[in-house]
């Protein structure tokens, strides 16, 4: 229980509530205009304590920016390439509006208004990332009992429309690679192994098994914040990726004269930088191709990874093999990502069902069908 006492202030008579917190320390709250208001506060306080829902008002006054500093420092499980966009999302889109706000005063309607306004000028990807950062910071406030519920959860969010993927044919890959001059082998390597850019430029001579035609992916060198950060592959797991025989000779030439610890691509010592999207060697190659052939697709270096999946599937590779090649966590992820490439399998399922029904009606008829597993 608590006590209520009147006192005089510059604004006139007011009431003060004295009560004990769940840890039995005593505190007070001043400024109630009527005794009735003070009694209601005290009653609500006692009910919330009995239900285990009591929130210390002093804890609820902590600012989002204060919690954000701790939350960002705790994201040690993220690789630098994953942490960087989160830090930028906080700095550019979350901090300007929310950093100085006390967590206890944030309302769902305010978060919804922010999401709606941001959606009017930014892509769904940007909005979803910014919202995810704010929501995660406020999740930590809920876990620390600074607030009962997260006002950022349950708001209406924009839908992310999947970008239409572009897949090159074998002939288009050859044309693109030829236009890239000294980087021809690198482009072919990306298009036929599905490696990410950082994985390819981080490939060392000792990781190329020329007898089995395998490339061991155990290092990643993405550009983060303007500099290359060398680390483990995405998911922190090494994987062995096959490459076609036609690449053997050109890869051997790139490895010639280098030690096992040197890089395959480039001078062997310095990681190749990502070509500029405005005036880099790759951009100029695309422009030259489109100048001579307006139908040639505009495809990014990362899109070559999708081309590798397309070429592998069209050659008859099953889902599990493509999953291992690309380094996906599961075959389900590969199917979700490249569902459009498996349309032929749906036709095969229908044909197999039709053949099975035929066999059931004619026991002497044996029909053999092939389905990719």
C-alpha positions as CSV (number, residue, x, y, z in Angstrom):
1,X,0.0,0.0,0.0
2,X,1.0,3.6,-0.3
3,X,0.0,7.0,1.1
4,X,-1.4,10.2,-0.3
5,X,-0.6,13.6,1.1
6,X,-1.5,17.1,0.0
7,X,1.1,19.8,-0.4
8,X,1.2,23.4,-1.7
9,X,2.9,24.3,-4.9
10,X,3.3,27.5,-7.0
11,X,0.3,26.3,-9.0
12,X,-1.9,25.6,-6.0
13,X,-2.8,22.6,-3.9
14,X,-1.5,19.3,-5.3
15,X,-1.3,15.7,-4.1
16,X,1.7,13.4,-3.6
17,X,1.7,9.6,-3.7
18,X,4.3,7.7,-1.7
19,X,4.7,4.0,-2.5
20,X,7.1,1.1,-2.5
21,X,8.5,-0.4,-5.7
22,X,8.7,-4.2,-6.2
23,X,12.3,-4.1,-4.8
24,X,10.8,-2.6,-1.6
25,X,12.6,0.7,-2.1
26,X,10.4,3.8,-1.5
27,X,9.6,6.4,-4.2
28,X,7.0,9.1,-4.8
29,X,5.1,10.8,-7.6
30,X,4.0,14.4,-7.3
31,X,1.7,16.7,-9.2
32,X,-1.8,15.2,-8.9
33,X,-4.4,17.9,-9.1
34,X,-7.1,16.0,-7.2
35,X,-7.0,13.4,-4.5
36,X,-9.1,11.2,-6.8
37,X,-6.4,11.2,-9.5
38,X,-3.8,10.3,-6.9
39,X,-6.0,7.4,-5.6
40,X,-6.5,6.0,-9.2
41,X,-2.7,6.1,-9.8
42,X,-2.0,4.3,-6.6
43,X,-4.7,1.7,-7.3
44,X,-3.4,1.1,-10.9
45,X,0.1,0.9,-9.5
46,X,-0.8,-1.8,-7.0
47,X,-2.7,-3.9,-9.6
48,X,0.2,-3.7,-12.1
49,X,2.6,-4.8,-9.4
50,X,0.3,-7.7,-8.4
51,X,0.2,-8.8,-12.1
52,X,4.0,-8.4,-12.6
53,X,3.4,-5.7,-15.1
54,X,4.8,-2.7,-13.2
55,X,7.2,-0.5,-15.1
56,X,9.5,2.0,-13.3
57,X,8.9,5.4,-14.8
58,X,12.5,6.4,-14.4
59,X,13.5,3.4,-16.6
60,X,10.9,4.3,-19.2
61,X,12.5,7.7,-19.6
62,X,15.7,6.3,-21.2
63,X,16.1,7.5,-24.7
64,X,16.2,5.4,-27.9
65,X,19.6,6.7,-28.8
66,X,21.0,5.5,-25.5
67,X,19.6,2.0,-26.0
68,X,20.7,2.0,-29.7
69,X,24.4,2.5,-28.8
70,X,24.3,-0.7,-26.6
71,X,22.2,-2.6,-29.1
72,X,24.5,-1.9,-32.0
73,X,27.5,-2.9,-30.0
74,X,25.8,-6.2,-29.2
75,X,25.4,-7.3,-32.8
76,X,28.7,-9.1,-32.7
77,X,27.2,-12.1,-34.4
78,X,26.8,-10.2,-37.7
79,X,29.6,-10.0,-40.3
80,X,30.8,-6.5,-41.2
81,X,29.0,-6.6,-44.5
82,X,25.7,-7.3,-42.7
83,X,26.3,-4.9,-39.8
84,X,27.2,-1.9,-42.1
85,X,23.7,-1.5,-43.7
86,X,22.1,-1.7,-40.2
87,X,24.3,1.0,-38.9
88,X,23.5,3.2,-41.9
89,X,19.8,2.6,-41.5
90,X,19.9,3.7,-37.9
91,X,22.1,6.8,-38.7
92,X,20.1,7.9,-41.7
93,X,16.5,6.9,-40.9
94,X,16.0,6.0,-37.3
95,X,18.2,8.4,-35.3
96,X,16.9,11.7,-36.8
97,X,13.4,11.1,-35.4
98,X,13.7,8.7,-32.6
99,X,17.2,9.1,-30.9
100,X,16.0,11.7,-28.4
101,X,12.7,10.1,-27.6
102,X,12.0,8.4,-24.3
103,X,11.0,4.8,-25.0
104,X,8.0,5.0,-22.6
105,X,6.5,7.8,-24.6
106,X,6.5,6.2,-28.0
107,X,3.0,5.3,-29.4
108,X,2.1,2.8,-32.2
109,X,0.4,5.5,-34.1
110,X,3.6,7.5,-34.2
111,X,5.6,4.6,-35.5
112,X,2.9,4.0,-38.1
113,X,3.1,7.6,-39.3
114,X,6.9,7.4,-39.6
115,X,6.7,4.2,-41.6
116,X,4.0,5.7,-43.9
117,X,6.0,8.8,-44.5
118,X,9.3,7.0,-45.1
119,X,7.5,4.6,-47.5
120,X,6.4,7.6,-49.6
121,X,10.0,8.4,-50.5
122,X,12.1,5.3,-50.0
123,X,11.9,1.7,-51.3
124,X,10.3,-1.1,-49.3
125,X,13.7,-2.6,-48.6
126,X,14.9,0.6,-47.0
127,X,11.7,1.0,-45.0
128,X,11.8,-2.6,-43.8
129,X,15.4,-2.4,-42.7
130,X,14.9,0.9,-40.8
131,X,11.7,-0.4,-39.1
132,X,13.5,-3.6,-38.2
133,X,16.3,-1.6,-36.5
134,X,13.8,0.5,-34.4
135,X,11.7,-2.5,-33.5
136,X,14.7,-4.5,-32.4
137,X,16.0,-1.7,-30.2
138,X,12.6,-1.4,-28.6
139,X,12.5,-5.2,-28.1
140,X,15.5,-4.8,-25.9
141,X,13.6,-2.1,-23.9
142,X,10.7,-4.6,-23.4
143,X,13.2,-7.3,-22.3
144,X,14.7,-4.9,-19.8
145,X,11.2,-4.0,-18.5
146,X,11.4,-0.4,-19.6
147,X,8.0,-0.8,-21.4
148,X,5.3,-3.4,-21.4
149,X,4.9,-3.9,-25.2
150,X,6.7,-2.8,-28.3
151,X,4.9,0.0,-30.1
152,X,6.8,-0.8,-33.4
153,X,5.4,-4.3,-33.6
154,X,2.1,-4.8,-35.4
155,X,2.2,-1.7,-37.6
156,X,1.4,-1.9,-41.3
157,X,4.6,-2.3,-43.4
158,X,5.2,-2.0,-47.2
159,X,5.5,-5.2,-49.2
160,X,8.8,-5.9,-50.8
161,X,8.2,-6.7,-54.4
162,X,10.8,-9.3,-55.6
163,X,13.1,-7.9,-58.3
164,X,12.7,-9.7,-61.6
165,X,15.8,-11.8,-62.1
166,X,17.8,-11.8,-65.3
167,X,19.6,-14.9,-66.5
168,X,22.1,-14.9,-69.3
169,X,22.5,-17.7,-71.8
170,X,25.8,-19.4,-72.4
171,X,26.3,-17.3,-75.6
172,X,25.5,-14.1,-73.7
173,X,28.0,-15.0,-70.9
174,X,30.7,-15.6,-73.5
175,X,30.0,-12.2,-75.2
176,X,30.0,-10.4,-71.8
177,X,33.2,-12.1,-70.7
178,X,35.0,-11.2,-74.0
179,X,34.1,-7.6,-73.5
180,X,35.7,-7.6,-70.1
181,X,39.2,-8.0,-71.5
182,X,41.7,-8.9,-68.8
183,X,38.9,-9.8,-66.4
184,X,37.3,-12.4,-68.8
185,X,38.2,-15.4,-66.7
186,X,36.9,-13.7,-63.6
187,X,33.5,-13.1,-65.2
188,X,33.3,-16.7,-66.5
189,X,34.2,-17.9,-63.1
190,X,31.4,-15.9,-61.5
191,X,28.9,-17.0,-64.1
192,X,29.7,-20.7,-63.9
193,X,30.4,-21.2,-60.1
194,X,27.8,-18.8,-58.5
195,X,30.4,-17.4,-56.2
196,X,29.8,-14.0,-54.7
197,X,32.1,-11.2,-55.7
198,X,34.0,-11.2,-52.4
199,X,34.3,-14.9,-52.4
200,X,35.8,-14.9,-55.9
201,X,38.4,-12.1,-55.3
202,X,39.3,-13.8,-52.0
203,X,40.1,-17.1,-53.8
204,X,43.7,-18.2,-53.2
205,X,45.8,-20.4,-55.4
206,X,45.9,-23.1,-52.8
207,X,42.1,-23.3,-52.8
208,X,42.0,-24.4,-56.5
209,X,42.0,-28.2,-56.9
210,X,42.9,-28.6,-60.5
211,X,42.6,-32.4,-60.5
212,X,39.0,-32.5,-59.2
213,X,38.2,-29.1,-60.7
214,X,37.0,-27.7,-57.4
215,X,37.3,-24.3,-55.8
216,X,37.3,-24.3,-52.0
217,X,35.5,-21.2,-50.8
218,X,36.9,-20.4,-47.3
219,X,37.5,-16.7,-47.5
220,X,35.3,-13.7,-48.3
221,X,36.6,-10.2,-49.1
222,X,33.6,-7.8,-49.4
223,X,34.0,-4.0,-49.6
224,X,32.5,-2.5,-46.4
225,X,32.5,1.3,-45.8
226,X,35.0,1.9,-48.6
227,X,37.5,-0.7,-47.6
228,X,37.9,-4.5,-48.1
229,X,37.2,-6.6,-45.0
230,X,38.6,-10.1,-45.2
231,X,36.7,-12.8,-43.3
232,X,34.9,-16.1,-43.6
233,X,32.2,-16.8,-46.2
234,X,28.6,-15.9,-45.5
235,X,27.3,-18.3,-42.9
236,X,30.9,-18.9,-41.7
237,X,31.0,-22.2,-43.6
238,X,33.5,-23.3,-46.2
239,X,32.2,-25.1,-49.3
240,X,33.7,-26.8,-52.3
241,X,32.3,-25.6,-55.6
242,X,32.9,-27.3,-59.0
243,X,34.0,-25.4,-62.1
244,X,33.7,-26.6,-65.7
245,X,36.7,-28.1,-67.5
246,X,36.9,-25.2,-70.1
247,X,38.0,-22.9,-67.2
248,X,40.9,-25.1,-66.2
249,X,43.5,-23.7,-68.6
250,X,42.7,-20.0,-68.0
251,X,42.7,-20.5,-64.2
252,X,46.0,-22.3,-64.4
253,X,47.5,-19.3,-66.3
254,X,46.3,-17.0,-63.6
255,X,47.9,-19.2,-60.9
256,X,51.2,-19.6,-62.7
257,X,54.1,-18.1,-60.8
258,X,52.1,-17.5,-57.7
259,X,52.5,-19.1,-54.3
260,X,49.6,-21.1,-52.7
261,X,48.8,-18.2,-50.4
262,X,48.5,-15.6,-53.1
263,X,45.2,-14.5,-54.7
264,X,44.1,-16.1,-58.0
265,X,42.6,-12.9,-59.4
266,X,44.7,-9.7,-59.7
267,X,48.4,-9.3,-58.9
268,X,48.2,-12.0,-56.2
269,X,48.7,-9.6,-53.3
270,X,46.0,-6.9,-53.4
271,X,42.3,-7.8,-53.6
272,X,40.5,-6.5,-56.7
273,X,38.3,-3.6,-56.0
274,X,34.6,-3.7,-57.0
275,X,34.4,-1.9,-60.4
276,X,32.5,1.4,-60.3
277,X,28.9,1.2,-61.3
278,X,29.4,4.5,-63.2
279,X,32.6,4.2,-65.1
280,X,34.2,0.8,-64.1
281,X,35.4,-1.8,-66.5
282,X,32.2,-3.9,-66.0
283,X,29.9,-1.0,-66.7
284,X,31.7,-0.1,-69.9
285,X,31.5,-3.7,-71.1
286,X,27.7,-3.6,-70.6
287,X,27.4,-0.3,-72.4
288,X,29.4,-1.6,-75.4
289,X,27.3,-4.7,-75.6
290,X,24.0,-2.7,-75.4
291,X,25.3,-0.2,-78.0
292,X,25.8,-3.0,-80.5
293,X,22.8,-5.0,-79.3
294,X,20.0,-3.1,-77.6
295,X,18.4,-6.3,-76.4
296,X,21.4,-7.3,-74.3
297,X,20.2,-7.3,-70.7
298,X,21.7,-4.9,-68.0
299,X,23.0,-7.4,-65.5
300,X,25.0,-6.7,-62.4
301,X,28.0,-8.7,-61.2
302,X,25.9,-10.2,-58.5
303,X,23.3,-11.2,-61.1
304,X,26.0,-13.5,-62.5
305,X,25.4,-15.7,-59.4
306,X,21.7,-16.1,-60.5
307,X,22.9,-16.9,-64.0
308,X,25.1,-19.7,-62.5
309,X,22.0,-21.2,-60.8
310,X,20.1,-21.0,-64.0
311,X,22.7,-22.6,-66.1
312,X,23.2,-25.4,-63.6
313,X,19.5,-26.1,-63.3
314,X,19.0,-26.1,-67.1
315,X,21.9,-28.6,-67.3
316,X,20.0,-31.0,-65.1
317,X,21.5,-30.2,-61.6
318,X,19.2,-31.1,-58.8
319,X,18.1,-28.7,-56.0
320,X,20.6,-30.1,-53.4
321,X,23.5,-29.7,-55.8
322,X,22.6,-26.1,-56.6
323,X,22.1,-25.4,-52.8
324,X,25.6,-26.7,-52.0
325,X,27.1,-24.7,-55.0
326,X,25.6,-21.4,-53.9
327,X,26.1,-22.0,-50.2
328,X,22.4,-21.6,-49.2
329,X,21.4,-22.8,-45.8
330,X,18.8,-25.3,-47.1
331,X,17.4,-26.7,-50.3
332,X,14.1,-24.9,-49.4
333,X,15.9,-21.6,-49.6
334,X,17.2,-22.5,-53.0
335,X,13.7,-23.5,-54.2
336,X,12.2,-20.3,-52.8
337,X,14.8,-18.2,-54.5
338,X,14.7,-19.9,-57.9
339,X,11.2,-21.3,-58.0
340,X,10.8,-19.8,-61.5
341,X,13.6,-22.0,-62.8
342,X,11.8,-25.2,-61.8
343,X,8.7,-24.7,-64.0
344,X,9.8,-27.7,-66.1
345,X,9.7,-29.9,-63.1
346,X,6.1,-29.1,-62.6
347,X,5.4,-30.3,-66.1
348,X,7.3,-33.5,-65.3
349,X,5.2,-34.0,-62.2
350,X,2.0,-33.8,-64.2
351,X,3.4,-36.2,-66.8
352,X,4.5,-38.6,-64.2
353,X,1.1,-38.6,-62.6
354,X,-0.5,-39.2,-66.0
355,X,1.9,-42.1,-66.6
356,X,1.2,-43.6,-63.2
357,X,-2.5,-43.5,-63.9
358,X,-2.0,-45.2,-67.2
359,X,0.1,-48.0,-65.6
360,X,-2.6,-48.6,-62.9
361,X,-5.2,-49.1,-65.7
362,X,-2.9,-51.3,-67.8
363,X,-0.7,-53.5,-65.6
364,X,1.2,-54.8,-68.6
365,X,2.3,-51.4,-69.7
366,X,5.6,-50.1,-68.2
367,X,6.4,-46.5,-68.6
368,X,9.7,-45.0,-67.3
369,X,9.8,-41.4,-66.3
370,X,12.6,-39.3,-65.0
371,X,12.1,-36.6,-62.3
372,X,14.9,-34.5,-60.9
373,X,15.2,-35.1,-57.2
